[in-house]
């Protein structure tokens, strides 16, 4: 066991005693990822809440902000970036328009199409949220040196790419 044991170490050790025939190394990795994910989710929700945003609002607004000036995308482009159904996206756009965080505009390249554009208030909120988010996530990673963060990011990227090409549990 590691010099400093965490809860996952205790769980794996207990299982190892009960089932020495199994390799518990996947739990050592993915149980920690799961637990860290919960901490990350709480930190993200807190960062968004301080900017008066819900996580789903962040998804849409941040996609628009990342698009660069004039901070607009078609609903179809937003669908591709947020991975929700078209009905859900329509509802989200309606709600964001109601909060004056985005507006709908006619698409000059397609008479039947619309573009969703980030308003000034939407940009201010998403900029504040990303600043808070980066600060919160840096705090979560505070125990790691930059080289450890880089190595961990590379390993997680490698694992993530496997899922992106169709490896699913």
C-alpha positions in Angstrom: 0.0 0.0 0.0 1.1 3.6 -0.6 2.7 5.6 2.2 -0.5 7.6 2.5 -3.6 5.4 2.0 -6.8 6.9 0.7 -10.3 5.4 0.7 -9.7 3.6 -2.6 -6.6 1.9 -1.1 -8.7 0.6 1.8 -11.5 -0.6 -0.5 -9.0 -2.4 -2.8 -7.2 -3.9 0.1 -10.4 -5.3 1.5 -11.4 -6.7 -1.8 -8.0 -8.2 -2.3 -8.3 -10.0 1.0 -11.8 -11.3 0.0 -11.0 -12.0 -3.7 -7.3 -12.5 -4.2 -8.0 -14.1 -7.5 -8.9 -10.8 -9.1 -6.8 -7.9 -10.4 -8.1 -4.8 -8.8 -5.8 -2.3 -10.6 -8.7 -1.0 -12.7 -10.5 0.1 -9.5 -7.3 1.8 -8.3 -7.5 4.1 -11.3 -11.1 4.4 -12.1 -12.5 4.6 -8.6 -10.2 7.6 -8.0 -11.3 9.1 -11.3 -14.9 8.7 -10.2 -14.3 10.3 -6.8 -12.3 13.1 -8.3 -15.1 13.7 -10.8 -17.5 14.3 -7.9 -15.2 16.9 -6.4 -14.8 18.5 -9.8 -18.6 18.6 -10.4 -19.1 20.4 -7.1 -16.3 22.9 -7.8 -17.7 23.5 -11.3 -21.3 24.0 -10.0 -20.0 26.4 -7.4 -18.1 28.4 -10.0 -21.1 28.6 -12.3 -23.5 29.5 -9.4 -21.2 32.4 -8.4 -21.8 33.7 -12.0 -25.5 33.0 -11.8 -25.3 30.2 -14.4 -26.6 26.6 -14.4 -24.2 24.0 -15.8 -26.4 23.6 -19.0 -26.3 27.3 -19.5 -22.5 27.2 -19.2 -22.4 24.5 -21.9 -24.2 26.7 -24.4 -22.7 30.1 -23.5 -19.1 28.7 -23.4 -19.6 27.1 -26.9 -20.6 30.6 -28.2 -17.7 32.3 -26.4 -15.2 29.8 -27.7 -16.5 30.5 -31.3 -14.9 33.9 -31.1 -16.3 37.2 -32.4 -19.1 37.7 -33.2 -19.8 34.8 -30.7 -22.5 33.1 -32.7 -23.3 29.6 -33.9 -26.2 28.0 -35.6 -28.4 25.7 -33.4 -27.0 22.7 -35.4 -23.4 23.8 -34.4 -24.5 24.1 -30.8 -26.1 20.6 -30.9 -22.8 19.2 -32.1 -20.8 20.8 -29.3 -23.3 20.1 -26.5 -24.5 16.6 -27.4 -28.2 17.2 -26.6 -31.3 16.6 -28.7 -32.7 19.3 -30.9 -35.7 19.7 -28.7 -33.6 20.2 -25.7 -31.4 22.7 -27.5 -34.5 24.7 -28.6 -35.7 24.8 -25.0 -32.3 25.9 -23.8 -32.0 28.7 -26.4 -35.5 29.8 -25.5 -34.6 30.0 -21.8 -31.3 31.8 -22.5 -33.1 34.3 -24.7 -35.5 34.9 -21.9 -32.6 35.6 -19.5 -31.1 37.9 -22.2 -27.9 35.9 -22.3 -28.3 35.1 -26.0 -30.4 36.4 -28.9 -31.6 34.9 -32.1 -30.6 36.5 -35.4 -31.4 35.8 -39.0 -28.6 33.9 -40.7 -27.5 36.1 -43.6 -26.2 33.0 -45.4 -29.5 31.1 -45.1 -32.8 32.9 -45.3 -34.5 30.1 -43.3 -31.8 29.7 -40.7 -31.0 31.5 -37.5 -27.9 32.2 -35.5 -27.6 32.2 -31.8 -25.5 35.2 -30.6 -24.0 35.8 -27.2 -25.2 39.0 -25.6 -22.9 41.4 -23.7 -24.4 40.1 -20.4 -23.9 36.5 -21.6 -20.2 37.2 -22.4 -19.6 38.9 -19.1 -21.1 36.0 -17.2 -19.3 33.3 -19.1 -16.0 35.2 -18.8 -16.5 35.4 -15.1 -17.4 31.7 -14.9 -14.3 30.6 -16.8 -12.1 32.6 -14.5 -13.7 31.1 -11.5 -13.6 27.6 -13.0 -9.9 27.8 -13.9 -9.1 29.0 -10.4 -11.2 26.2 -8.8 -9.7 23.5 -10.9 -6.1 24.8 -10.3 -6.9 24.5 -6.6 -8.1 20.9 -7.0 -4.8 20.1 -8.8 -2.7 22.0 -6.2 -1.0 18.9 -4.9 0.6 18.2 -8.3 3.6 19.7 -9.8 3.2 21.1 -13.3 5.2 18.1 -14.8 2.8 15.7 -12.9 -0.2 17.6 -14.3 1.2 17.3 -17.8 1.9 13.6 -17.4 -1.6 13.0 -16.0 -3.2 15.0 -18.8 -1.3 13.0 -21.4 -2.4 9.7 -19.8 -6.0 10.8 -19.5 -6.0 12.0 -23.1 -4.7 8.6 -24.2 -7.5 6.9 -22.3 -10.1 9.4 -23.6 -9.1 8.9 -27.2 -9.9 5.2 -26.8 -13.5 6.1 -25.9 -13.7 8.6 -28.8 -13.1 5.9 -31.3 -15.8 3.6 -30.0 -14.5 1.7 -27.0 -17.4 1.7 -24.5 -18.1 0.0 -21.3 
